[in-house]
Amino acid sequence: MDMDENLPRKADDPIAALQRQDLDPFSVSELRERVAALEAEISRTKKKIEYAVNHKASAEALFRK
């Protein structure tokens, strides 16, 4: 378990703000656009994680030599 999970989120945390947002005023079309935008952000974040993991592995391999 990550120790940071038990810490309160920052007041300006964008994920917390998204979770608090009332979805009732949005139309179905707007909700679909929101889902598409969030899926694009998930994809971008996964690519960043992959890059960071690969970069770290490359650096570790370089310093092992």
C-alpha positions as CSV (number, residue, x, y, z in Angstrom):
1,M,0.0,0.0,0.0
2,D,1.3,3.5,-0.9
3,M,1.7,5.6,2.3
4,D,0.5,8.7,0.4
5,E,-2.9,7.1,0.0
6,N,-3.8,8.0,3.6
7,L,-2.7,11.7,3.3
8,P,-5.4,14.2,2.4
9,R,-5.3,15.6,-1.1
10,K,-4.3,19.2,-1.7
11,A,-7.2,21.6,-2.0
12,D,-6.3,22.4,-5.6
13,D,-5.9,18.8,-6.7
14,P,-7.5,18.6,-10.1
15,I,-8.6,14.9,-9.7
16,A,-10.4,15.8,-6.5
17,A,-12.1,18.7,-8.3
18,L,-13.2,16.4,-11.1
19,Q,-14.7,13.9,-8.5
20,R,-16.6,16.7,-6.8
21,Q,-18.1,18.2,-9.9
22,D,-21.8,17.8,-10.3
23,L,-22.5,16.0,-13.6
24,D,-26.3,16.7,-13.5
25,P,-26.1,19.9,-15.6
26,F,-24.3,18.2,-18.5
27,S,-26.1,16.8,-21.5
28,V,-25.3,13.3,-22.8
29,S,-23.3,14.9,-25.6
30,E,-21.2,16.9,-23.1
31,L,-20.7,13.8,-20.9
32,R,-19.5,11.9,-23.9
33,E,-17.1,14.7,-24.8
34,R,-15.9,14.6,-21.1
35,V,-15.3,10.9,-21.3
36,A,-13.4,11.3,-24.5
37,A,-11.2,14.0,-23.0
38,L,-10.6,11.9,-19.9
39,E,-9.7,8.9,-22.0
40,A,-7.2,11.0,-24.0
41,E,-5.7,12.2,-20.7
42,I,-5.5,8.6,-19.4
43,S,-3.6,7.6,-22.6
44,R,-1.3,10.6,-22.3
45,T,-0.6,9.7,-18.7
46,K,0.1,6.1,-19.5
47,K,2.6,7.1,-22.2
48,K,4.4,9.3,-19.6
49,I,4.5,6.4,-17.1
50,E,5.9,4.1,-19.8
51,Y,8.5,6.7,-20.8
52,A,9.5,7.3,-17.2
53,V,9.9,3.5,-16.5
54,N,11.9,3.0,-19.7
55,H,14.0,6.0,-19.0
56,K,14.8,4.8,-15.5
57,A,15.6,1.3,-16.7
58,S,17.9,2.7,-19.3
59,A,19.7,4.9,-16.8
60,E,20.0,2.0,-14.4
61,A,21.4,-0.2,-17.1
62,L,23.9,2.5,-18.1
63,F,25.2,2.8,-14.5
64,R,25.5,-1.0,-14.0
65,K,28.1,-1.2,-16.7
